[in-house]
């Protein structure tokens, strides 16, 4: 069996702008469907893990009892994005997820920023 190969990308199939637009649309839909109480608990949990100054991922928030599993896994991304834009956390690598529901797929790992840890000390 041979793989179908095109000499050049097919027009419209590779578009960074279209990919970013789809990402932003997905984030907006996830944010709109996220219950406020879960989002608040998640932000509080992220801030607590950030204060500790050790790398963490979504599974750690659940393991520590800081937040329950969300209704949809799509709800995690916007919450970590909000915290990153607020300079509470920063990206600290990519690791295998500890969440059984995602079968050890790769996920981002985060750590509290020095500024956040100083502000809450």
C-alpha positions in Angstrom: 0.0 0.0 0.0 1.4 3.4 -0.9 0.7 6.7 0.7 -1.1 9.3 -1.4 1.3 12.3 -1.7 0.7 15.7 -3.2 3.6 17.7 -4.7 2.4 20.8 -2.9 -0.2 21.5 -0.1 -3.7 21.6 -1.5 -4.9 25.2 -1.5 -6.7 26.0 1.7 -5.7 22.8 3.6 -2.7 24.4 5.4 -3.6 27.8 7.0 -2.2 29.0 10.3 -4.9 31.8 10.3 -7.7 29.3 9.8 -6.2 27.1 12.5 -6.0 30.0 15.0 -9.6 31.1 14.2 -10.9 27.5 14.8 -8.9 27.4 18.1 -10.4 30.7 19.2 -13.9 29.6 18.3 -13.5 26.4 20.3 -12.1 28.3 23.3 -15.1 30.7 23.1 -17.6 27.8 22.9 -15.9 25.9 25.8 -15.8 29.1 28.0 -19.5 29.9 27.3 -20.6 26.4 28.3 -18.4 26.2 31.5 -20.4 26.5 34.7 -19.3 29.6 36.7 -18.8 27.6 39.9 -16.5 25.1 38.3 -14.5 27.9 36.5 -14.1 29.7 39.9 -13.0 26.5 41.6 -10.6 25.8 38.8 -9.1 29.2 38.9 -8.7 29.0 42.7 -7.1 25.5 42.3 -4.7 26.8 39.6 -3.7 29.7 41.9 -3.1 27.3 44.8 -0.9 25.0 42.7 0.9 28.0 41.3 1.6 29.3 44.8 3.4 26.0 45.6 6.0 26.6 42.9 6.1 23.0 41.6 5.2 21.9 38.0 1.6 20.7 37.7 -1.1 19.6 35.2 -4.9 19.4 35.3 -4.8 15.9 36.9 -3.0 17.4 39.9 -5.9 19.7 40.6 -8.3 16.8 40.7 -5.9 14.6 42.8 -5.4 17.4 45.3 -9.2 17.8 45.6 -9.1 21.4 44.4 -11.6 20.9 41.6 -13.8 18.1 40.2 -13.5 16.6 36.8 -15.3 19.0 34.3 -18.3 18.1 32.3 -16.1 18.3 29.2 -12.3 18.1 28.9 -12.5 21.1 26.6 -13.2 23.2 29.7 -9.6 22.9 31.0 -7.8 24.8 28.2 -9.6 28.1 28.6 -9.0 28.1 32.4 -5.2 27.5 32.0 -5.2 30.2 29.3 -6.9 32.7 31.6 -4.4 32.0 34.3 -1.4 32.2 31.9 -2.6 35.6 30.5 -3.0 36.8 34.1 0.7 35.8 34.7 -0.3 33.4 37.5 1.3 30.4 35.6 3.7 29.8 32.8 4.3 26.9 30.5 6.7 24.3 32.0 7.0 21.6 29.4 4.9 18.8 27.9 4.4 15.6 29.8 2.1 12.5 29.7 -1.2 13.2 31.3 -1.9 11.5 34.6 -5.6 11.6 33.9 -6.9 8.1 33.1 -9.6 9.5 30.9 -7.1 10.6 28.3 -4.9 7.5 28.2 -1.6 9.2 29.0 -1.8 11.6 26.0 0.6 14.5 26.1 -0.5 17.6 28.0 1.0 20.9 29.0 2.6 21.2 32.4 2.5 24.5 34.3 4.3 26.2 37.1 3.5 29.4 39.1 5.3 32.5 37.9 7.9 34.0 40.3 5.8 37.2 40.3 2.7 35.3 41.5 4.5 33.4 44.1 6.0 36.6 45.5 2.6 38.4 45.4 0.9 35.7 47.5 3.8 35.0 49.9 
